[in-house]
Each structure stands twice: as C-alpha cells, then as structure tokens.
Amino acid sequence: PLEMTLNAIQERLMSAFNATTCYVSLYDSDTQAITFPWVIRHHERISQEPISIMDKNSLVAWVIANNQPFITTDSEAEATPVKGIPLKNTLPRSIIIVPLRDGTNILGAISIQNDEPHAFDSSEFKTFMAVASHIATIIKNAHLYDQTKNLVSQGTRDYQTAVALRQAMAIISTSLEPSSVLNQLLVALASVVT
C-alpha cells in the first residue's frame, strides 16, 4: 500500500509544484542507508541506488543527517552545503529537500526539483514543508500497518502451534503404548511445522 500511495503523491506533487524531478527517500537508522522507493525525472521513473547517510556529496544525506530542510533557487549560482549527486548527469537548478519527521525520528526526506532557476518561491517552500509533514504521517502509518499485520500473522501461527501441541498432549496422555505416543507426537509436530 505504501508504494501505491507514494506514487499517487508523487504525481500530485509534480503537477502542483511544476517539478521536473520528485522523489521520496527513506532512512533506515539501523543500516544508516537511504533508499529511494521512487525517483521521477521528466515523467520517467529512474532507479537510484541506496546511499549511506555518510555520503559527503549527497544533498539528501545532508538534509537527513542534519535534520534541516534545504532550498536553493539556483544550484549553479548559490552555495550548497555539499556538492550534490546529479541525476542523469545534471544537477537541477531549483531544489527543495525536506526531512520527513515523526516527532524526533527522521523517516527520510522528500524533494521537488526543477531544471530551471527560480522555479520555486518561499510560499511554495512553506507549502511543501506542510505537505512533507502529512507524507511523514502517511509513511509512519504504513509502517505501523505492516508491523501490525506481521504481529497478527505471528500471533495466528503461535495460536495454531499451541492448539496442535495441546491436542498432542491430550492424545499422548491417553495412551501408554510407545508406538502410539510416537505416532501421535509426529502427527502433532507435522501440523505445527506446516
């Protein structure tokens, strides 16, 4: 569900902000990796390999590591905190990258970009910041949904295992015949394993 939701968001963002590039990045604090579920450049989905939070050339790594948004209206004329990694050999001129936050946790970042300078103004930056907050909530809820689904699935397996073992114990306690006990135990174990 998260990927479909992010795709729908991406389409709306590109249209609303007249962006030529748009992406969401997700940060895994355990591996310190930043992944890109999707990157759209000129209405074409392109793949971006995961990067390390320690990447000293990546603007998105800088945004996530520093928990600060980044905006430039002209990446060629204005100083940037790091060089930036070009997509398809060019660095867009107008760039907004905003951290996706869940309270104090950084979930990743979202970016809109345009090849033209001065494509975004301060009102669009403020709007994009508000949008990023809602997208962070969507991502958090999707993660919670996945965790809940996994817990329910694990609980179901645990319950089925307990029922099978309880049945095996009941059957085993009714017989003193070793072959019958072994047979019933193997039947119960088979139902637990499958």
Buried (B, 14 or more C-beta within 10 A) or exposed (E): EBEEBBBEBBEEBBEEBEBBBBBBBBBEEEEBBBBBBBBBBEEEEBEBEEBEBEBEEBBBBBBBBEEEBBBBBEBEEEEBEBEBBEBEEEBBBBBBBBBBBBEEEBBBBBBBBBBEBEBBEEEBBEBBBEBBEEBBBBBBBBBEEEEEEEEEEEEEEEEEBEEBBEBBEEBBEEEEEEEEBEBBBEEBEEBBEE
